[in-house]
Amino acid sequence: MSKFADLQPHPYADMFPYMVGADRTEFVSDIRQNGLQEQIILLDGKILDGRNRYRALKDIGEYGVRHFIDFEMHCKLANISPDPLQFVLSKNLHRRQLTESQRAMVAAALANMTSGRNAQSKSANLQTLPQTSVKEAAKQLNVSARSVADAKKVMAEAAPEVVEAVRTGDVKVSAAAHLASLSRDEQVDLIREAAPQAVAKVAKEQRDKKTADKKAKRAQKEQALAGKAVALPKEKFQVILTDDEWQFEPYCRETGMDRAADNHYPTSDMDALGRRDIARIAAKDCVLFMWATVPMLPQAIALMQSRGFAYKSNLVWVKEGRKGTGYWFRNCHELLLVGTRGDIPAPAMGEQADSVIKAPVGKHSEKPDAAYEVIERYYPNAKKIELNARRARPGWFVWGNEAPETAPKSEPETLPAKVPKMKKLAKAEALLGGDQPSIDAVFRPVPDGQPSVKDLLVAHTEIEHTDAKGKVQSLTVLKVNGPYDMNGATTFSIAAIASKKFDPTKNQKGDWFGGWVAVDGKILPADINSNERIRLNMAVAE
């Protein structure tokens, strides 16, 4: 009998709470009167099932070999699978009515736990199982991953009295997670009050404090961003990607604002978003890619139409590793809407990307690289801009309060007009411009600190060029090279093509025009005596 005198529970069994109070008293009385009806099951010398029965027998003072059976033998007699984890889960979940918080605590204990079979086990049927993830544990116990996360926080940070209160069903796991931020003494005092109302009140206070802290940080961020507010650019773009700062009203402001976008960055209502004149920066032929959340889908399509774009399709980003919120479903995806105006080409047949991309979630509102890569593959040569950008990306212009301070101003390598080798470039420049300045030419002074030709003439800007003989031609800029030193003057060379021949989807070559400077926002020949002129096409460039 001594071998059964001090048995310990198996870790799987210990995931579940013991019987307490009146339930335990009634249980012991039943065994005293009717005897043990179900044997205690042992695995590797520990109680896998029957902890409460074992305690009852010890209280009665009557236990022996007949009261115990080995797990492997039990499985053979019952003709069931020898899986200790599933056995314990099935027994306990069907045997008792556990609250969601209690199940969350079980799932938290289960997460990252192995099968419990030690390495010296002689059984060939019971093999060590892989670790259980939080997601898998939550699914097995039929609770949310967030509840399991709260339970893990409680187990790691809360006082033992708080942990036990959740395990016994006296305190909700969400409230206990908020209590964990208090000192241990404060936690214990609250639990000893045995007043659920007091616990709920303090948990609410902690939740409100957390929300207030987020709001304060958000206000500081908004104040800093206000100083960076910028107007939309004057250029025109063939590709526009926008991540609008949607303002979404939660079902309950008291509890829902904790995870609201307003606590992370300034948001705008539909009227404010509608007043943002995106049509002004869109080229005649343009495609708009617009991120939209599921609850704001109707508003997003309406906003797209108000901006002058016809809705065409959408791409779905499945967010790996995170479950969101929602009234009907827990949103695990975001939509990238596609709209067009004019005659912008769709991808060639057979070149279309899949409509679903799977990528992990990054920082708040950060979008996956895979989405950018699809757009870049569709339009490698088009002039692109991202609105509300939070990071720089080669080949993209960026705009927004959180856009990088130094946005990429140079065109992507895939844009038209390859850079000539230096010897060829020097030779070409020597032949450019019918009125090439001589060595004794008078060069135009350029004040310091002004935008250069490269700043003013971005790729695909339309210009009007007048040559030395007075011939006027409409051109589209392909590339600007420089700066170069021309007899002491700093100049730039411009590659351009006739606008009627320009195709943004092709890698085209143009004619070179050398010896240009920028003064007071105007593009002028470096030689004051030159009759050449370049004028920005205001209808397009502005």
N, C-alpha and C positions, 0 to 999 in steps of 0.2 A: 504493500500500500504506500510505502514511503516514496516510491518513484513518482507518485502522482500528487505528492503533498505540496509542491511549490511550482506548478506549471506556469509558464509565461505565455501570453497571447502572441500569435503570429502577427507580423506587421500588417498583413492584409486584414486580419480580423480587427486589429486596433484602429483601423480607419473609421470604424463605426462607433457611435456612442454606446455606453452601457445603459442598462435600465436603471432608473432612479426613482426615488419617492414611492408613491402608492403602487405604481406598476411593478416595481421590484418586490415590494412586500407581498403583493398578491401572487406574483410568480413563485416566490419561495414557498408560500403557503400551499400552492397547488402541488408542487413537487413533494412537499412533506406528506401531503394527504394521498396523492395518487402515484407517487414514484416517478422516476425519470422515464419519459416516454421516447426520448430520442438521444442516441449516444453522442458523446463529445468526440469530435473528429480531430485527430492530431496529424501534424505534418512536421517532420524533422524534430519531434519532441516538443512542439509548441501547439497551442490550441488554435486551429484554423477555423473551427466553428463550434460554438458552445461555451463562450466565456461566461455568460450569465447563468447557464446551467451549472457550470463548474463552481461559481461563487455560491450558488444556492446549495449545492451539495456540501460545500465546506461549512456553510452556516448550519446545516443540519447535522454535520459530522458523520456523513455516511457516503463514502465513495470507494470504488474498487475497480478491478480490471474490467468487469462486465460493463462498466459505464463508458469505456473508451474504445475507439477503433481507429486504425491507421487510415489515412486518406486514400492510399492506393487500394487497400482492401475494400473500403467503402465504395470506390468507383467501380471495382470489379463486380461487387454484389449488386449495385444499383444499375450497372451497365451504362455508365455515363462517362463523358470525356474527362480525363484526368488533368483538367486545367484549374489550378487552385484559385487563380484570380477570378475567372468567370464563375466558379462555384461560389466563392464568397459574395460576389456582387449579386448573383441570382438569389441566394439564400436570404440576404439581408434586405434587398430591395423589395422582395415579394413578401417578406415576413412582417415588415413594419412600415408604417406610414411616416416617411421622413419629409421634413419641410425642404424647400428649395435651398435654403441656407445650409441645412445639414448636408444635403447632397453635394453642395458646392465644396464644403469642407472635406468630404470624402474624396471628391475629384482632385482637390488640391493635394491631398495626401497621396493619392494614386499617381499623380503626375511625376514623371521621372523616377518612379520606383520600378525595380525589376521584379521578376516573378517571385522572388523570396526563397527560391530553392538554392541551398548553399552548394558550393563547388564540390563538396565531398559526397553529395547525394549519390546513392547507389542505384537510384531508379533511372532506367533508360527512357521511360515514358514521360517523365517530367523534366523538360529542358528549360534552361534559363531563357526567359522571354526578353525581347528588346524593351528599352525604356518607353514609357507611355508619355506622349506629349500632352500639353495642356488642352489642345484642341481635341485630341482623342478622348482624354479623360472627361472633358465637358460633354462630349457626345454620349459616352457610356452612361453618365449619370443624369443625362437629360437636363442640363443647365447651360447657361450662357458662359462663354469664355470670360466675359467681364466679371461674372460672379465668382468664377474660379480664381481670377486675378485678385479679386478682393479677399478671397479666402487665403490665398498664398500670402498676401500682405498681413492678414490677421495672424496667421501661424508664425510669420517671421518677426513681426514687430509688436504685436499686442501682448498684454500681460496674460499669464496662464489662466487667470480667472475669466478674462474676456473670451479666450479661446474656448474654454469649457462651456461658457454661457451660449456660445454659438452652436457648439456640438450638441448641447442638450435641447436646443430649439428655443431658448429664452430670449435671444437677441438675434436680430437679422444680421447677416454677414456684411451687408452694405453699410449699416450703422456702425458695426464693429470696426470696419476699415477706416472710417472717419475718426473713431475713438483712438485708433492706434497712434495718431499724431500727438495725443496728450501724453503727459508723464505717466509712468507706471502707477504711481500713487493715486493720481486722479482717476485713472481707469478702474483701479480696484475699488475706490470709494463709490464710484457710480454703480458698479456691479453689485456691491454690497447693499446699496439702497433698495435693490430688488424692485425698482420702479421703472417699468418699460417706458413710461412717458418721459422720465428724466433722461434716459439713455437716448431716446429719439430726439429730444430737444437739443441735447449737446451735439448729437450727430448732425442735426440740421445746422446748428451754429458753425460747426467745423466746415460743412459743405458751403455755407454762405461765405465764410471767411476765405475759402479757397477760390470761390467765384469772384469775390471782391478783389483778391490779389491779382487774379487774371485780368479783371477789368482795369485795375490800376496800371498794370504793365501794358495793356492794350492802349490806354490813354496816353501813356508816356511815348509809346511807339507812334501813335497817331500824331502827337505834337511834333515829334522829330520828323515824321514824313511830311507834315504840312509845309515845312521849310524847303522841301525838295519838290514840291508840286510843279509839274511841268505841263506845257501845252502839247497837244499832238504835233508831230512833225509836219513840215510843209511838203515833203516828198510824196510821191505816189508809189504804191506797192502793188505787185501782182499777187502776193500771198500775204494774208493777214491771219495771225494766230492770236486769239484773245482768251484770257482767263478772267472773265468778269467777276467782280467781287460781290457775288449774290448775297442779298440780305434775306434771311429765312427766319420766319417767326416760329419759335418752338411751340409745342402744344401747351407746355407749362413753363412760364418764365422763372418760376421759383426753383425748379429742378433742372430744366432743360438748357439754361444758359451756361452751365458748367462746361459743356463741350461745343457751344455755339461758335460759329466763325467770328462773330463780333468780338470774342475774347482773344482772338489771334491777330486780326488786322481790321482796318476800317472797311465797312461794307457800304453798299449803295443800294437805294431802292430802285424800282423800275423806271421811275421818272428821271432819276439822275443818269442811269445807264442809257436811257433813250436819248438824252441830250448830248451824249458823247458822239461827236460827228465823225464816225468811222468812214462814212461814205466819202468824206473829203480827202482822205488819204488813200482811197482805193483807186487803182487804175481802172481804165475803161473796161478791161477784161481782167477779172479778179476772182480769186477763190478765198472764202472766209472759213477758217477752222475755229470753232467756238466750243470751249469746254462748258458743259452743263451738268448740274446735279439732277438726280432722278426727280425729286419733288418739284424742281423748277423747270421741268421740260416744256410744259405749255408756254410759260413766259419766255423761255429761251428761243423757241421757234418764232414767237411773235416778235421778239426783239430783233432776231435775224432778218425778218421780213421788213421791219421798220428801217433797218439799215440799208435796205435796197438789195438784199440777197435772197435768192430762191433756195429753199431747203432741198437738198439732194439725197443725203444719206448720213450715216453716222458710224463711228467706230466705238467699240466698247473696251474700256480698260478694266479688267478684272484685278482687283486689288488683293494680292496674295498676302496672307498672314494677318489680315485684320478684318473684323466684322464691324460694320457701322451700325447706325440706328435706323429706325423707320417704323411707321405705323402698321403697314401691311406686311412688309418684308424687311429683313435686316440688310441694308444696302451694302453690297460688296463690290460695286462697280461705279464707274463714272462714264459719261458719254462725251464724245468729241463729235459735234455736229459739223456737217459740211454744207456750205451754201455757195452759190456762184452768182456772178453778174457778168453780162457781156458774153464773150466767146472764149472763155478760158478752157483749154483742153483738159479732158479727163485722162487718166492714165491709159496707155495703150492696152488693147486686149491681151490678156495673158500676163500683164504686169501688175494687176491689182493685188494689193496686200490683203491678208485675211482681215475680217471685220472685228476680230477679237484679239487683243494683246493681253498677256498676263505678265504682271510686273509687281514687285513689292512696293509698299508705300514708303515714301521718304519723309522729308520734313513736311510740316503742315502746308498744304496746297501745292507741293512740289509735284511736277508731272514727270512721267517716265521718259527716258531717252528714246524708247522704241517709237513713241508717237512722233517725235521730231524726225526720226530716221525715215518714217513713212513719207512725211511731207517732203523731206529733202530728196528722197528717191523719185517722187512724182515730179518735182519742179526743181531740178538741180541748178538751173540758170536764172530762175525768176528772182526778182527783188523781194526779199522777205522781211517782215517785222513781227515781233511778238509784243503784244500789249499786256501790261501788268507782269512783265518779265521779272524774275528774281535771280537770274544768273545769265552770264554771257554765253553765247554759243557761236562758233565760227560760222560766218556767212549770214548772220541774222542781225538786223537792227533791233534795238530794244527800247521800250518806253515804259514808264511807270514810276511811281514813288519809290519802289524798292528795286528798280533796275540798277545794274552795276554802274558805279560812278564812271568807269571807263568802258563805254560800249564799243564793240568792234566797228570801226568806221571803214575799214578796208573791205573790199568785196571778197567773197569766197573764191577759192581757187578755181571753182567750176564755172565762174562767170566768163562771158566771151572775152576775146582778145588776149591771146597768150602774150606773156612778157617776152620781148625779143632779147637775144643775147646782147651784151653791152656794146660789142663792136658794131653789130647790125643796127642797134639803136642809135649810136652816134652817127653812123652813116646816113640813117633814115632822117634824123633830125637835121642834118646838114642840107638835105634836099627838100625839107618841108617848107611850106609857106612861100608863095611866089616872091614876097618882099623880104627875104631873109636878111636880117640886119647885118651890116658890115662891121668890121672890127672897131670902126670909129662911131658906131651908132650911139644914140642917146638913150640910155636905159631908164625905165620908169622907176621912181623910188617907191618902195613898199614899206609902210610903217610896221613896226613890230607889234606882235600880239593880235594880228588879224587872222581870220579864217583863210586857209590856203585854197588854191584851186582844187586840191583833192578833197577838201572839206565841203566845198560848194557843189562840185560836180560829181555826185555819187553815180554809180552805174545805173543806166536806164533813164537818166535825166534827159529830157528833150531840150535841145538848144537850137538857136537860129544862127548860122554862120555866114558871114559876109567875107568873101575872099578879097585879095588885093585889087581885083578887076571889078569889084562891085557885084559879083554874082552871089545871090542869097540862096541858101539851101537849109531845109529842116533836117536836123541830124539827131540821132540818139547816141548818148555817150555809152561806150562799152567799158572803158578803163581810163584811169589817169595814172601816169607814171611820174616819178620825180620824188624829191626836188633834184635839179641838176644845176651845175654852175656854168653859166654862159657868159664868158668874159666878165666875171665878177658879179653877175646878176643871178639870183636864184629863181629858176623857172620850172615849169611843168609841161609835160606833153600829154595830149589828149587823143585817145583813139575813139573814133565815132563812125557810125554808118548811117546811110540815108534812112530816115524814119519809116518810109514806106517799105523798106526791105528788112526792117528789124523784126526778128522773131525771138522772143524770150526763152523759147524752149530749145534753141539751137546754140551751139558754140560757134559764133560768127567772128569773122575778122573784119576790121574796119580800116579806114585811112587815119594816118597820124598827122596831128597838127602840133608843132612844137613852138616853144618860146612864149609861154603864157604865165601871167601873174594874176593875183587877186588883190583888188584895192577897193575898200568900202563896199564889199559884197558884189563887186562887178568883176567879170573875167575880161582882162585886157591884155594886148600884146606887150611883151616886155619892152620892145622897141617903140618909143613914143612916135616915131615917124612912120610906123607901119599903118596901113589902111585896113588891115584885117580887123574884124570885130566878131565877138560872140555875145549873144543875148539869150538869157534864160527864157524859155517858153513859159510865160507866167501862167497860162491857162492850165499847164500840166504841173510845173514845178511848185506852184503855190496852191 
